[in-house]
C-alpha cells in the first residue's frame, strides 16, 4: 500500500556546513518524485534522512500521518536501492531477496511465495539459484530492486541506481523501473544528477541546489517554465542572454541584448530598467540568411561561429555582438550555413521568457 511523504522544514548540518535547508515537500501516495541536482547539492543527504540513516537537525518528516524522525530505519517500512546494489555475495539470488522477510520473521511458506513474486516482477525467476558474482550489472540491479520491494514497502528510495550501467541498459532499465512502479503503485523517491532520467521517469522533479529546493514541478513545466537561471541552465540546454528590460506591459516586455533590441518576450515579474536574463531553448531558435526573414518577433543579426552536423540535426553557435546563441535545427532539406555566414536568429515570444 503506497503512502504519502511529507518533509517539513527539514535541516541538516555537518559542522558549520548547512547541507539541507528548509526542505518543504509533500509527495502524494503512488507518486514518482526525483531529487535532481549537481554533485554535493544535498540530494543524497535528504534521501538518507528519509531512510533514517542520517538524523535531521531540525524539522519533521511524516510517512502517512506518522512522524518518522525518531523511528529507526528498520521500523520505517521503507525499501532502499543503493547505487552499488549492496547484495550479499555469499547468498544466492533467492536468499538475498528473502533476507528482509527473514529479518521480519515472515513464515517460511509466505517467504517463498513473496520471493517468487518479486523475482517475477523484475523478470529474474530463473536466476534464483545463482550468486551475485554470476550476474551482470543490470541483473544485479534487478535483484537489488526485488529485495527492496519484496516486503511491500510503503515507500521506495533509489540512490542513483542506474549510474553504473551502460547507456543501452540504462535506457532499458528506465522503462522497467517505470513499469514496476506503476504495477505496484508504490511511492518512489529517486535521486539522480542525470536530467534525462529525471525528465523521462518522474511525475514531478525536485531540483536541488546548495541544499535548497529550487523548484518542484512536472517535467514539462520545469523544462519550459524554469523559475530561475540555475534551473534553466541545469535542466536541458538553454540560451541565457544578459539583457535589460526596456518596456513593460501586461506581463510582457521588450528587452535589449547588447546593442540590439529584441522583440516582445514574457517577463517573470521584472520592472522597466532591470537587468535580467533572456531564456530560450536552442530548438526554439530559427536560423536564416540575414535579410531573408522579415523583421518581426525576436530577431538578432549575427555570424555563424560554429556549425556541427549531428545527423538528424545541425547545431549552430551564432555570435551576435558580445553574445553567442546556440541553435538546434532539424535537417529537413533546408539551407545549411557554414562558419562565417551572416545570419539572423529569431524566436517566438511564447518560447522565451526573462529570468532574474
N, C-alpha and C positions, 0 to 999 in steps of 0.2 A: 504494500500500500504506500503510494508516494505521499510525501508531506511537504509542507512549506518550510522555508528557512528565512528567518529574519535576523539581520545584523543591525544593532542599534548603537551608533556612536562608538564603534569598536576602535581601540587604540592599542598600539604595540610599540614599545621602546626597547632598543638594545643599547644599554648605557645611555649616552647622550644622543643616540640616533633614533629619530621618530620614523619608523618604517611603515606603519599603517596608521592613517589619520582619519578620524571621524567617518568610519565606514558605516554608511546607512544604506541598506539594501534589503529588499523583500523579493524572495524567489517563490513563485507560485508552485503548488504541487504539480509534478509532471513536467516542469519547465526545464529546458536545457539552456543554462547560462554559462557563458565563457568569461573567465578573467583574462583579459588581453593587455599586455604591456611589455615594455622592454625589460631586459635583464636588470634585476635589482630594483624593480618598481614596487615590490611588496606583494605581488600576486600569490606566490607560493607560501609566504608567511601567513597571508589571510587564509589560505586553504588549510594550513597546519593548525590554525586556531579553530577552524570549524571541526577538523578531525579530532582535536583535543591533544595534539602533540605539543602545542605551544599555548600557554595561558595568555589571554589578553590582559593589558594593564588598565583597561577601562572599557565601559560599555557592557552590553548584554547581547546574548545570542539565543534565539528561540528556534527549536525544532518542533514544528506544530505549535502547540501552546506551552511547551515545556522549556524552561531555561536550561541550557546545557553548559553554561560557563563553568560550573563546578562539578560536572559529570565526567568521570574518567572515560578515555577513548573506547574501552571495551564495553561500556554500558550505553553508548550513544546510538548503537544500531546503524552505523554508517559504514558503507563499503568504500574501499580505497584501492585505486590502481596507481602504482608508482611508476616513475619513468624507467627504472631498471628492473621492473616486474617483481623483484624480491621473492622469487619462487624458492622453495626448499629443495636443494639439489639431491638430497638423499631420499626424497619421496617421489613416488610416481605421480603422474598427472592426476589420477583419481584421488590419491592421498592428499595432494596439495589442495585440490578443490574441496575435499571433505574436511580439511583442518578447521575452518571456522565453525562447522557444525559440531565437531567433536568437542571443541572448547565450550560450546553452548550446551553440551550434554544431550544432543538430539539422539533419539532412538536409532539403532543400527539400520533397521529396515527403512526408516524415513531418510537416513543419510544417503543410502544407495539411490533411492528414488530421486532425491533432490540433486545429487551429483550428476546423474544421467540427464536430468532436465537442463541443468546449467551447461553441461558439455554439449547438449543438443542445440542450445541457443547459439553457441559460438562455433558450431559445426566441427567439434573435436572429439566426438564419442569414440571413434576408432583408435584414438591415440591415448586412451585412458591408462594403458599399462606401461607407457613409456616414461622415461625420466627427462627432466628439463634439458639436459645437455644433448639429448637426441632430437631436439626440436629446433626449428628455425626461429628467428627473432619474432616474426609475425605470429607463429604458433604459440610461442611463449607468452606473447601479449594476450592472445585469446584465453589462455589458461589463467593468467592473472585476472582477466575480466570475469571469467567464470567463477573464480574463487571469491571475487568481490561481490557477486550478485547471488551466490548460492543460498545465502541465509535470508533472502528477501529484504534487503536493507531499505529504509525509507528514503535514503539519500545516498548517491554515489559520487565520490570525489575522484577526479582523474588529473594527475600532475604530469603534463607534457607526455602522455603515453605514446604518441606517435613519433617522438623526436628521434628515436634510434632506428627507424625503419627507412628503407629506400623509397624514392618518390612514388613508384608504381604501387608498392604495397601500402604506402601511406594513403594514397587516393582510394584504394580498395577498402582499407580499414575505416576511413571516414564514413563510407556508406554503411558498412557493417555496424559501426557504433550507433549510427542514427537508427538503423533498423531495430537493433536490440533495445535501445532506449524507448522507442515508440511501442514495441511489443510488450515491454514490461511496464510502460507508463511510469517510469521512475524519474525522480528529480535528480538532475545532474549538474554538478559544478565542475567545469573543465578548465584547466589552466594551460595557456599557451602563449608564446610570443609570435606565433605564426598567424598572420592576419587572414590568410586563405582558409586555414582550418576554422577560424572563428566565424568568418563570413558564411561559409558553407553549412556549418553544423548547428549554429546556435539559434534559439528562439530570441534571445537577447544577448548583447555583448556588454560587459562592464569594462570600459577602458580605464586602466590604472596607470598613473604616473606619479613618481615620487611619493608613493604611499597613499595617494588620494584617488577616489573615484572621480574621474574627469567627466565621463558621460556614460549613461546606461541607456541603450536603445537597441532596436532590431537592426539587422544588417543594412537594410536599405536606408533607413534614417541616418545611421552612422556614416554611411558612405556619401550620401547626397546632401546631408544637412549636419555636418560636424559643428560642434559648439565653439571650438577654438582652433588655433593654429596647430597645436600638438596633435589633436585628433585627426585633423585634415592631412597632416604630413605622415602620421603613423599608420593610418588605415588607407591602404591603396596609394597609388602615385598621384600627386597633385601639383598644380602650379599655384604658388603663393607669391604674389607680386606686391611689393610695398606700394601703397597708394595714398592719396589724400582725397577726402570726401569734399566735393565742391558744392553739390546741391542735394537737398533732402526733400522728398515729397511722398507721403503715403507709404512709408517703409521702403522706398526705393531711392536711388540717388545716382548722381554722376560722379565719377572719380577721375583723377589724373594719375597716370602711371608714368613716372619720369617726366618728360615734357609733352607727352601725348595724352589728350583727353579721350578716355574710353566712353562707351555709351552708357545706357542705364543698367544698373545692377541692383540686386536685392541687398538691403542692409540688415544688420542684426543689432540695431539699437545705436548706431553711430550718429554723431552730430556733425553739422557742417564745420569744415576746417580740421576735422580729426584725422590723424594718421592711422592707417589700418593695413590690412592685408586683403587683396582680392584673391579669392579662391575659385579655381575652375579645373575640372579634371581634364587630362590630356585627350581623352577620347571625345570630349565635347568641344574641342577646338578644331575649327576648319582652317585649311591652308589653301591659298590660291595665288596665282601670279599677281604681282602688285598691279593694281588698277583694274583687274578683271572683275572684282567684286564691288558692287555698289556700296557706298559709304553709309551703311545702316547697321544698327545693332552695335556691338562692341568690336571695333576694328583697330588693329595696330599694324603698322608697317615695320618690316624687319628684313633680315638676311638669314638664309639657311646656314647655320653653323655646323650642323652635323646631320646626315641622313643615313639611317640604319635600316636596311631591308631585312625584315624578320619573317618573310614568307607571307602569312595571311595579312600582315600589316607592315607599314613603314613608320618608324619612329623618327620624328624630326626634332631637332633643337634649333629654335629660331631666336636670333639675337634682335631684340627690339630696344634700341638705345642701350641703357645700362643693364637691362633685364633680359633673361633668357626664358623662353616659353617652350614647353615640351608639347608636341602634337603627336597623337596616335591616329593614323589614317588607315582604314581598311583598304586593301589593294583590290579595287574593282575596275581596273582598266582606266582610271583617271590619270592625268599627267603626273609624272614623278619629278621631283625637284632635286637638284644636286647642290653640293656645297657652294656657297656664294650666290645662289639665286636670290634676286629681290622678290619678296613675297609679302602677302598680307595674311594675318591670322585674325580669326573672328569667332565669336561665340554668342549664343543667345543669353538674354538676361536671366531667363529661368534656370539656366545651367551654371550660374555663378552666384557668388554672394561675398559680402565683405565681412571679414572676421576681425575681432580685436586681437 
